[in-house]
Amino acid sequence: MSKKLYRSVSDRKISGVCAGVADYFNTDATLIRLIYVFITIFGTAIIGGVLFYFLCAFIIPSE
């Protein structure tokens, strides 16, 4: 049985992308959120990180 990536419906802050990724990798959603924020803020393209999040929210189906 293969795992599929879905946006979380029950554990969402904005659209459930980070919680869905956390469920996929079987880890804590808060850890994924902190990693995402750290990469977005300290990365070279803040707009790119925000755009990537909303693209994922549009592309990844809801569970």
Residue pairs with C-beta under 8 A, 6 or more apart in sequence:
3 24
4 24
5 20
5 21
5 24
5 60
6 20
6 23
6 24
6 60
6 61
6 62
6 63
7 15
7 16
7 17
7 19
7 20
7 57
7 60
7 61
7 62
7 63
8 16
8 19
8 20
8 22
8 23
8 29
8 63
9 16
9 62
9 63
10 19
11 19
11 22
11 29
12 19
13 19
13 33
14 53
14 57
15 53
15 54
15 57
16 57
16 62
17 53
17 56
17 57
17 60
18 29
18 32
18 33
18 36
19 29
19 32
20 60
20 63
21 32
22 28
22 29
22 31
22 32
23 29
25 32
36 49
36 53
39 49
40 46
40 49
40 50
40 53
41 49
43 49
